[in-house]
Amino acid sequence: MKATITLLDPHHVSAAGAAGRGSRELADRPAHPPALSEAGTAGHRNQLWSWDITKLLGRAKWTYFYLYVILDVFSRYVTGWMVAPRESAELTVND
């Protein structure tokens, strides 16, 4: 089976779905989401943190662990992490 790569011209391609959900030209779409407000930017380290939860597969079948990661937005360094046996809202509450 061969794979085919098609280069598309964004000015002449329609984004209409196969189910007929309507068409919208790709050129009409914004290139990227709007910029964050001032509250979403950091000018220095340790000024703004973000977090993420990632589901990790365990050794046994149907066993998972949850990796909680805290990231410094300015430097993009991991400032803290924890592995938990279950996902819990109690672990993400700010004190």
C-alpha positions in Angstrom: 0.0 0.0 0.0 1.4 3.4 -1.0 1.1 6.6 1.1 0.3 9.7 -0.8 1.2 13.2 0.4 -0.8 16.0 -1.1 0.3 19.6 -0.8 -2.7 21.9 -0.5 -3.0 25.5 -1.4 -4.9 27.1 1.5 -6.6 29.6 -0.8 -8.3 27.0 -2.9 -9.2 24.2 -0.5 -12.6 23.9 1.1 -12.9 22.5 4.6 -16.3 20.9 4.0 -16.8 17.7 5.8 -18.0 14.5 4.1 -21.3 14.7 6.1 -22.1 18.1 4.5 -21.6 20.2 7.6 -21.0 23.2 5.4 -18.0 24.7 3.8 -15.6 27.3 5.2 -12.5 28.3 3.3 -9.3 27.7 5.1 -8.2 31.2 4.3 -11.1 32.5 6.4 -9.9 30.7 9.5 -7.5 32.4 11.9 -3.9 31.0 11.6 -3.6 30.5 15.4 -5.7 31.2 18.5 -5.8 34.8 19.7 -3.0 35.8 22.0 -3.3 35.4 25.7 -4.3 38.3 27.9 -1.7 39.8 30.3 -2.8 37.4 33.0 -1.6 34.5 30.9 2.0 35.7 30.3 5.0 35.7 32.6 7.9 38.1 32.6 10.1 36.3 35.1 10.6 32.8 36.5 8.3 31.6 39.3 5.7 34.2 38.3 3.1 32.0 36.6 2.8 28.2 36.8 0.7 25.7 34.9 -0.1 22.1 35.5 -0.9 18.9 33.6 -2.1 15.4 34.3 -0.9 12.5 32.2 -2.2 8.9 32.3 0.5 6.3 32.4 0.2 2.6 31.7 1.2 0.3 34.6 2.8 -3.1 34.4 -0.4 -5.1 35.0 -3.2 -5.1 32.5 -5.8 -2.2 33.1 -3.5 -0.6 35.6 -2.8 3.1 35.3 -1.0 5.8 37.2 -1.4 9.6 36.9 1.5 11.9 36.6 0.9 15.4 37.9 3.4 18.0 36.6 3.8 21.6 37.6 5.5 23.8 34.9 7.0 27.3 35.1 5.4 29.1 32.2 8.4 31.5 31.7 11.3 29.0 31.7 9.2 25.9 30.7 11.0 23.9 33.4 9.3 21.3 35.5 9.1 22.7 39.0 7.3 19.8 40.6 5.8 16.4 39.9 4.0 13.5 41.6 2.7 10.1 40.5 -0.6 9.0 42.0 -2.5 5.8 41.8 -5.8 7.6 40.9 -6.8 10.9 39.5 -8.3 13.1 42.2 -9.5 16.7 42.4 -8.2 16.9 46.0 -4.6 16.7 44.6 -5.1 19.8 42.4 -6.7 22.1 44.9 -4.8 25.4 45.6 -4.1 26.0 49.3 
